[in-house]
Amino acid sequence: MSEVKFDLKPVKRKPSRKYRKGSKYDPILDQFVEATEPLVEVTVPGRDANYLRTQLNKRIEARRLKGTLKTSVVNNVLYLEKV
């Protein structure tokens, strides 16, 4: 069996985790919630409609908007509607 080379280094504390608060897709939801239209088509260049639906559904769930907003994909086009 071969040996594994490694180093152990003492540290005072673990660094704090750096991550983004919210999502880059939050502005889509913010603008739609403020708008008066009950149904809109959403397009993001370079992103597939099904991918967008997944990301927006995650943000809708995280922001507790599940009963008020709904996403759907028809013919590879994402629709966002107010329920």
N, C-alpha and C positions, 0 to 999 in steps of 0.2 A: 504494500500500500504506500502511495506517495504522500509526502508531507505537504501541508498547506502553509504558504507564507502569509503572515499577517502582522499588523501593528496594532497595539492598544495605546490609546492616548487619553490621559485624564482631562476632564473638562469640568468647569464649575457648574454649568447648567445647560439644559437643552435649549437650542434656539427656538424662538416662537415661530409658528407656522405662518408662512406668507401665502395668502390666497386672496382671490378676488371676492369682494363682497357683491353678491347679486350675480347677474349674468349679462352678457352682451346682448341677449335677446329681451331683456327687461324693457328697453325703450319701445319695442313693438307693442308689448302689452300695455304700457303706460299710455301711449298715443291712442290705442284702440279704446281703452277704458274712457278716456276723455272725449273721444269722438262721439258723434250722435248716430252714426250709421250702425245698424244692428248686424250687418254682415259685410265682411271685406275679404278680398283676395290678398294673400301675403306672398311676396316673392323676395328672395335674398339671392343675389348673384353668386353662383358657384355652390349653392346648397340645394339638395334634393328636397322635394316637398315632404317626403316621409321622414327625413332627418329633422327638418324644421318642426314637424308635428311632434316628434319625440321630445325635442328640446323645449318647445313651448309648453307641452303638457307637464314636463318636469317643473317649469317655472310657475305654471298655474297651480300645481299642487303645493309647491313650496310657499307660494304667496297666499294660499288659502282662497283661491278664486274658483275652485272646482265647480261650484254650483252656478256660477255666473257667466263663465266663458267656456266655449267648446271649440275644439279644432276638428277638422275633417279634411280628408284628401280625396278629390275626385279628379280622375284623368291627370294625375301627377300635378295637380294644383292644390295648394293649401288654402283653406277657408277658415276664417276665425269669426265666430258669431257669439252674440250675447244671448244668453238663455233667459 
